[in-house]
Amino acid sequence: MSLANGRRYLATPGPSVMPDRVLNAMHQAAPNIYEGDLLEMTASLWPDLKALAKTRHNAAIYVGNGHATWEAANTNALRRGDTVIVLATGRFAHGWAENAQQLGVTTALTDFGNSAAIDLERAEAALRAHPGARALMLTHVDTATSARNDIAGLRRLMDDLGHPALLMVDCIASLGCDAFHMDDWGVDVMVAASQKGLMTPPGLGMVFFSDKAREAAGSSDLRTPYWNWEPRVDANHFYMHFYGTAPTHHLFGLRAALSMITEEGIEAVWHRHRVLAQAVWAAGEVWSGDGDFALNIADPAARGHAVTAMRLSGADGTRLRRWCEHEAGLTLGIGLGMAEPDSPQADAFFRLAHMGHVNAHMTLGALAVMDAGMKALGIAHGQGALEAAASAIARG
């Protein structure tokens, strides 16, 4: 008999858990979109978004998902016939590259596989091979693999080589979860979205861009009226921030989410995500002591703090996911891009998100359900994972 009745926990890496405060902020009548409170509230978003990204430069909001921000970034920063260097550590760098290709941009891809972060020596080889590349793009944390890349180290490498490429970073999985310093790390374009660390329903995409990127965009031949970031930044009328009707209720939700982050403090938010991630990893290391359980990224220094990709063997990943959801009310993320969708290997992979509105008891509860599921299904695993996770939480 199922024990799933009660408040369910969606532990997928987006949409993430929506705080009641965000949902309550959205639960109101439609506002006046021409003057008054909405305009004042929206004006308050820009400084908080820039503070979260650690930038003093430019920010634009689009009505769309993370894929929309790829296109916004590409159509502004790139030109037909340009070459961009892509460093792929999972499915989402490939997706961003595919978007650029469809716009007529040539991509020079270095693939680091699905279980490791970038290697700076191979990144250097890619930069040397393409000295005239318009941009270099990669994910900070890949949502599929949970690999986290050294953005600051990559910028130092680019500066040492004197490479002129724009540094373009996908922070869709990491913004508000992992430490990120756009200006200090020399990032020129950064993309993010509302549905992960920002704890707001899917539907808003953000593009942050340096003055260098803004100047470079002046020569783009890919910009269309909707994607053009210039009128969004220097809007003469409120509607131009969104090139039409504002996404009113998403903005209400985002305002509440940013207030929650500000009240907690971004350093505390980063610390909370780091500790919760370490608890998940501690459990995973113990589970891997027997059977086929493994954390996807072996090096802890290369793991993101927002999501952890894992695997079992055969169909056990899917079996565990379904048991957790149907028997205990915990929804884990599917494996994404780790194997061909219809192949037997695809059912081995799954993900546990620990991003956004998540605390210690939620993470420990999720780990306990996973442990119970492996026991119920007869999946071999090491014993003592919950004690290890609890110790990681206690160490703080």
SULNOR-V667481 format. One record per pair of residues at least 12 apart in sequence whose ideal C-beta (glycine too) atoms are under 8 Angstrom apart, sorted by the first residue. I is the first residue (numbers start at 0). J is the second residue. If there is no record, write none. Layout:
{{I/J} {I/J}}
This chain:
{{1/325} {1/326} {2/326} {2/327} {2/328} {3/324} {3/325} {3/326} {3/327} {3/328} {4/328} {5/328} {6/328} {7/328} {7/329} {7/330} {8/328} {8/329} {8/330} {8/361} {8/364} {8/365} {9/330} {10/329} {10/330} {10/331} {10/332} {10/351} {10/352} {10/353} {10/361} {10/365} {11/330} {11/331} {11/332} {11/350} {11/352} {12/142} {12/172} {12/195} {12/305} {12/306} {12/332} {12/350} {12/352} {12/354} {13/142} {13/171} {13/172} {13/192} {13/194} {13/195} {13/201} {13/352} {13/354} {14/194} {14/195} {14/200} {14/201} {15/194} {15/195} {15/196} {15/198} {15/352} {15/354} {15/355} {15/356} {15/357} {16/198} {16/355} {16/356} {16/357} {16/361} {17/198} {17/199} {17/200} {17/252} {17/356} {18/198} {18/255} {18/256} {18/259} {18/356} {20/255} {20/259} {21/198} {21/199} {21/252} {21/255} {21/256} {21/259} {22/252} {23/255} {24/251} {24/252} {24/254} {24/255} {25/200} {25/248} {25/249} {25/251} {25/252} {27/248} {27/251} {29/247} {29/248} {30/247} {32/237} {32/238} {32/244} {32/245} {32/247} {33/237} {37/245} {37/247} {37/250} {38/237} {40/250} {40/251} {40/254} {41/237} {41/240} {41/245} {41/250} {43/254} {44/60} {44/250} {44/253} {44/254} {44/257} {45/58} {47/257} {47/258} {47/260} {47/261} {48/60} {48/205} {48/207} {48/257} {49/207} {50/261} {50/265} {51/174} {51/175} {51/257} {51/260} {51/265} {52/170} {52/174} {52/179} {52/181} {52/189} {52/191} {52/207} {53/179} {53/180} {53/181} {53/182} {53/183} {54/181} {54/182} {54/189} {54/207} {54/209} {55/182} {56/181} {56/182} {56/207} {56/208} {56/209} {56/210} {56/213} {57/207} {57/208} {57/209} {57/210} {57/213} {57/228} {57/232} {58/205} {58/206} {58/207} {58/208} {58/232} {59/71} {59/205} {59/206} {59/208} {59/228} {59/231} {59/232} {59/240} {60/203} {60/204} {60/205} {60/231} {60/240} {60/241} {60/246} {61/203} {61/204} {61/205} {61/206} {61/226} {61/231} {61/241} {62/202} {62/203} {62/204} {62/241} {62/243} {62/246} {62/249} {63/202} {63/203} {63/204} {64/192} {64/194} {64/201} {64/202} {64/204} {65/169} {65/171} {65/190} {65/191} {65/192} {65/204} {66/94} {66/98} {67/204} {68/171} {68/190} {68/191} {68/192} {68/204} {68/205} {68/206} {69/94} {69/95} {69/98} {69/99} {69/169} {69/190} {70/98} {70/102} {70/226} {71/190} {71/204} {71/206} {71/226} {71/228} {72/167} {72/188} {72/190} {72/206} {72/208} {73/95} {73/98} {73/99} {73/102} {73/104} {73/221} {74/102} {74/219} {74/221} {74/222} {74/223} {74/226} {74/227} {75/188} {75/206} {75/208} {75/212} {75/216} {75/219} {75/221} {75/222} {75/226} {75/227} {75/228} {76/133} {76/134} {76/165} {76/167} {76/187} {76/188} {76/208} {76/212} {76/215} {76/216} {76/219} {77/99} {77/102} {77/104} {77/133} {77/134} {77/219} {77/221} {78/104} {78/133} {78/218} {78/219} {78/220} {78/221} {79/102} {79/103} {79/104} {79/220} {79/221} {80/103} {80/104} {80/105} {81/104} {81/105} {81/132} {81/133} {81/134} {82/104} {82/105} {82/106} {82/107} {82/129} {82/131} {82/132} {82/133} {83/96} {83/99} {83/104} {83/105} {83/106} {83/107} {83/132} {83/133} {83/134} {83/135} {83/136} {83/164} {83/167} {84/106} {84/107} {84/109} {84/125} {84/126} {84/129} {84/132} {84/134} {84/135} {84/136} {84/164} {85/99} {85/106} {85/107} {85/108} {85/109} {85/135} {85/136} {85/137} {86/109} {86/111} {86/117} {86/122} {86/125} {86/135} {86/136} {86/137} {86/148} {86/153} {87/108} {87/109} {87/110} {87/111} {87/137} {88/111} {88/112} {88/113} {88/115} {88/116} {88/117} {88/137} {88/138} {88/141} {88/144} {88/146} {88/148} {89/113} {89/138} {89/141} {89/142} {89/143} {89/144} {89/146} {89/336} {90/113} {90/141} {90/142} {90/143} {90/144} {90/335} {90/336} {91/138} {91/141} {91/142} {91/143} {91/169} {91/171} {91/172} {92/136} {92/137} {92/138} {92/141} {92/169} {93/108} {93/336} {95/136} {95/138} {95/169} {96/108} {96/136} {99/136} {102/221} {103/221} {104/133} {107/125} {107/128} {107/129} {107/132} {109/121} {109/122} {109/124} {109/125} {111/146} {113/143} {113/144} {113/295} {113/336} {113/337} {114/144} {114/146} {114/295} {114/296} {114/297} {115/146} {115/296} {115/297} {115/298} {115/301} {116/146} {116/147} {116/148} {116/149} {116/296} {116/298} {116/301} {117/137} {117/148} {117/149} {117/153} {119/149} {119/152} {119/153} {119/156} {122/153} {122/156} {123/156} {123/160} {126/156} {126/157} {126/160} {126/162} {126/164} {127/160} {130/162} {132/162} {132/164} {133/164} {133/165} {133/215} {134/164} {134/165} {134/166} {134/167} {134/187} {134/188} {135/153} {135/157} {135/162} {135/164} {135/165} {135/166} {135/167} {136/167} {136/168} {136/169} {137/150} {137/153} {137/167} {137/168} {137/169} {138/168} {138/169} {138/170} {138/171} {138/172} {139/168} {139/169} {139/170} {139/172} {139/173} {139/177} {139/179} {139/303} {140/170} {140/172} {140/173} {140/176} {140/177} {140/303} {140/304} {140/305} {140/306} {141/172} {141/303} {142/171} {142/172} {142/195} {142/306} {142/335} {143/308} {143/334} {143/335} {143/336} {143/337} {143/350} {144/295} {144/296} {144/308} {144/336} {144/337} {145/295} {145/296} {145/302} {145/303} {145/305} {145/306} {145/307} {145/308} {145/350} {146/295} {146/296} {146/301} {146/302} {146/303} {147/173} {147/177} {147/301} {147/302} {147/303} {147/304} {148/301} {150/166} {150/168} {150/179} {150/184} {150/186} {151/180} {151/183} {151/184} {153/166} {154/166} {154/184} {154/185} {154/186} {157/185} {158/185} {165/187} {165/188} {165/211} {165/212} {165/215} {166/185} {166/186} {166/187} {166/188} {167/186} {167/187} {167/188} {167/189} {167/190} {168/186} {168/188} {168/189} {168/190} {169/189} {169/190} {170/189} {170/190} {170/191} {171/190} {171/191} {171/192} {171/195} {172/195} {172/196} {172/303} {172/305} {172/306} {172/354} {173/196} {173/303} {173/304} {173/305} {174/189} {174/191} {174/195} {174/196} {174/197} {175/195} {175/196} {175/197} {175/198} {175/260} {175/265} {175/268} {175/354} {175/355} {176/195} {176/196} {176/268} {176/269} {176/272} {176/303} {176/304} {176/305} {176/354} {176/355} {177/269} {177/272} {177/303} {177/304} {177/305} {178/269} {181/207} {181/209} {182/209} {186/207} {186/209} {187/208} {187/209} {187/211} {187/212} {188/206} {188/207} {188/208} {188/209} {188/212} {189/206} {189/207} {189/208} {190/204} {190/205} {190/206} {190/207} {191/204} {191/205} {191/207} {192/204} {192/205} {193/205} {193/249} {193/252} {193/253} {193/256} {195/305} {195/354} {195/355} {196/305} {196/354} {196/355} {197/253} {197/256} {197/257} {197/355} {198/256} {198/259} {198/355} {198/356} {199/249} {199/252} {199/253} {199/256} {200/249} {200/252} {202/246} {202/249} {203/246} {203/249} {203/250} {203/253} {206/228} {208/228} {213/228} {213/229} {213/232} {216/228} {216/229} {224/242} {225/242} {230/242} {259/356} {269/304} {271/358} {272/304} {272/305} {272/353} {272/354} {273/304} {274/359} {274/391} {274/392} {274/394} {274/395} {275/304} {275/353} {275/357} {275/358} {275/359} {275/362} {275/392} {276/302} {276/303} {276/304} {276/305} {276/307} {276/353} {277/299} {277/391} {278/359} {278/362} {278/363} {278/366} {278/388} {278/389} {278/391} {278/392} {279/307} {279/351} {279/353} {279/362} {279/366} {279/388} {280/294} {280/299} {280/302} {280/307} {280/391} {281/384} {281/387} {281/388} {281/390} {281/391} {282/366} {282/369} {282/370} {282/384} {282/385} {282/387} {282/388} {283/307} {283/309} {283/384} {284/387} {285/381} {285/382} {285/383} {285/384} {285/387} {286/370} {286/373} {286/380} {286/381} {286/384} {287/380} {287/381} {288/380} {288/381} {288/382} {289/379} {289/380} {289/381} {289/382} {290/311} {290/312} {290/378} {290/379} {290/380} {290/381} {291/310} {291/311} {291/312} {291/315} {291/347} {291/379} {292/309} {292/310} {292/311} {292/373} {292/378} {292/380} {292/381} {293/309} {293/310} {294/307} {294/308} {294/309} {295/307} {295/308} {295/309} {295/310} {295/337} {295/348} {296/308} {304/353} {305/352} {305/353} {305/354} {306/332} {306/350} {306/351} {306/352} {306/353} {306/354} {307/350} {307/351} {307/353} {308/334} {308/337} {308/348} {308/349} {308/350} {309/348} {309/349} {309/350} {309/351} {310/334} {310/337} {310/347} {310/348} {310/349} {311/347} {311/349} {311/378} {312/347} {313/343} {313/346} {313/347} {314/343} {314/346} {314/347} {315/346} {315/347} {315/376} {315/378} {316/334} {316/346} {316/347} {316/348} {316/349} {317/346} {317/349} {318/346} {318/376} {318/378} {319/331} {319/349} {319/369} {319/372} {319/373} {319/376} {319/378} {320/333} {320/349} {322/372} {322/375} {322/376} {323/368} {323/369} {323/372} {326/372} {326/375} {327/368} {327/371} {327/372} {329/364} {329/365} {329/368} {329/369} {331/349} {331/350} {331/351} {331/369} {332/349} {332/350} {332/351} {332/352} {333/348} {333/349} {333/350} {334/346} {334/347} {334/348} {334/349} {334/350} {335/348} {335/350} {351/365} {351/369} {353/365} {359/392} {362/388} {362/392} {363/385} {363/388} {363/389} {363/392} {366/384} {366/385} {366/388} {367/385} {370/384} {370/385}}
